[in-house]
Amino acid sequence: MITEDDTRNIAPAHVLGQELSSLSIEELGERIVWLEDEIERLEQARHAKEASRKAADSFFR
């Protein structure tokens, strides 16, 4: 079982700006998929916040 302490020692799957020459084609593909998934997650969070803001704006008008 992985504890919270264990997760602090796990390196992120990708660090922006990191050297890529040592990665294989498969590893690059995996990172692209991971980053696309992360972009989708960020967009969903942004849309949820925008919806909350719009609801609050309409309530206080």
N, C-alpha and C positions, 0 to 999 in steps of 0.2 A: 504494500500500500504506500502511495506517495503522500507525504505530509507537506504542509505549507513550507516547512524548513527546507525540504528537498527541492521544491520548485524554485527557491531562490538561487540554487546552484546550477540550474539548467540554463544553458546559454540560449538566447533567442535564435529562432530558425534563420533569421537574416538581420544583418545590421546595415542600415543605409550607408552607402559609400564604401563598404568593405571590399577588399580585393577579391576578384572573382576568378582569376586565372587558374586557381588550383581546383576549382569545382568541375565535375564532369557534366556532360550534356544532360544526363538524367537528374543530377542535383540542381542544375539551373532550372530545368523544367518543373521540378518539385517546388522550388522557391517561387517561381512565377505563379503557380497555382495557389500557393499559400498567400502570396501578396494579393492576388485577385480576390481571394476569399476575405482577406483583411480589409480591402477596399470596400467590398460589399457590406461588411459589418459596420465600417465607419459611415458609409452612406445611409444605412438604416438608422444608425444612432442620430445622424444629422437630421434626417427626415422626421424622426420622432420628436426631436427638440424643436424643429420648426413648427410642427403641428401643435405642440404645447404652447409655444409662443403665440401662434395665431389664435388659439383658444383663449389665452389670457388677454390678448389685445382686444378681442371681440367682447369679452366679459367686462372689461374696464372702460369701454367706450360708452 
